[in-house]
Amino acid sequence: MSDGPESLTAPVATIGTLVPLRLVAIPLVSGLLAELFGWGVIAGAAPLNAGWYGQPSLLLGIHLVVIGGLLWPVVGAGWQLSPVVVATPLSPGLVRLAGRVGPTAVAGALLLWIGLGGVPWVGALGAALVIGALIARSAGLVPLLSRGLARTPGPTGAPGPGGSRRVAIRLWLLSAEACLWGGLGYAALLYAGKLGYPVLVDPIAGVGHHFALLAVGWIGGWEVGLGALLLPMFALGREPPTGAFLVAGLAWFGGVLLGSVVLWAFGAALAGGLLLLASRGGGVRVARGPGLAQARIALVGLLAVAAGAAMGVLTGPALVAGVAVAWLLPFQHGVALRVVPFLVWAHLLAGRSGSAPAALASARVGWAQVAATGVGGVLLVGGLAAGLEGVARAGAAALAMGAALHLVTVMGIGARAAAAWRAAVALPGTRARGATETRAGGATP
């Protein structure tokens, strides 16, 4: 069963908070291509279980996946979903900033990857562009997320049109932004060492801080924070209780900043449990398609990674892989399966076509992607934890297949929406043909 029209709930359906589609599309589509290429590089790198800091091919593959597959979608989603969180449209100035941040970050990452592939000074320019773009983005979003945060609620307890100030969600996102700045600082110091200007006494420890702040603190913080908004929408449930979600955030970010795996694992277990409960819905029957299923699987993966890290079962490369492929990546894929059809529909078809957003996505390809990504994650993490190189490589190959299927799904959504749009705007006398082509493409129910 495909994801149903229940995804059109509450704030996501507020067309007034939509941003220009290119702000989301450029980072997202670029990231899908980079993720696919990155898993191909990782599958061919050797050995996967060794320290990757000194292996150019493995270092390149990891940064292709993390920057392309994980970082870019956060940039694109942030521009669209931050206005939903605060129930306020982006200002014209922020829209102009967003229009520059996406292309700059993409161009910078391309140069950075060239540098990681063997041309360090080109990579230095790319790193500067990426860091500058992310700092500019953060400087624009932090005031938006902070606005009205400390305001005293009115008689109804809801100071704004969104029905809630969403204090806990906003604090999660603001804490994630603080982690971003620290992670970018370590990135600059690490690249200076690569250029022959060592600053860090222990670069390997610096790599650990860099990954924890950016992947777990920033990307993970945004995923969990936005998950508390989106999963209840998908399942027609309630957002997590503010107090419990704040406690989870204190443990999560405290563990990241203090380097305490146990403290972070407690926060992860609490946050993951709260989001799983929120994704169950409020007793209303909703369609359970691949998007919501994959997001829930990713939350189970988060709980498993947290438990493995706290008990010392997952360490080193296996822990890094677990964070990326058991939790971050499948969660983003699952959310995209629900959000992307609605965004494309809202921009191209709202008011023009009776097609439901869910009809734009292929459930069959979506489920195939869920399976490939899930199997790949298990094989990669299990192979790394057990020291089985062949199993880990098979996992990377399956993850590449999952990335390819996710790309096919997203591009198929765009193609079906374009066909439905052509049918909707066709001149009299040509509409019947257009409608026939749309039905053949599956854009109408």
PyMOL commands that set and color helices and strands:
alter all, ss='L'
color gray80, all
select helices_A, chain A and resi 5-7+10-13+15-17+21-44+52-54+56-86+92-116+120-146+167-194+203-235+242-258+261-278+290-310+316-348+357-360+363-386+389-424+431-441
alter helices_A, ss='H'
color red, helices_A
deselect
rebuild
show_as cartoon
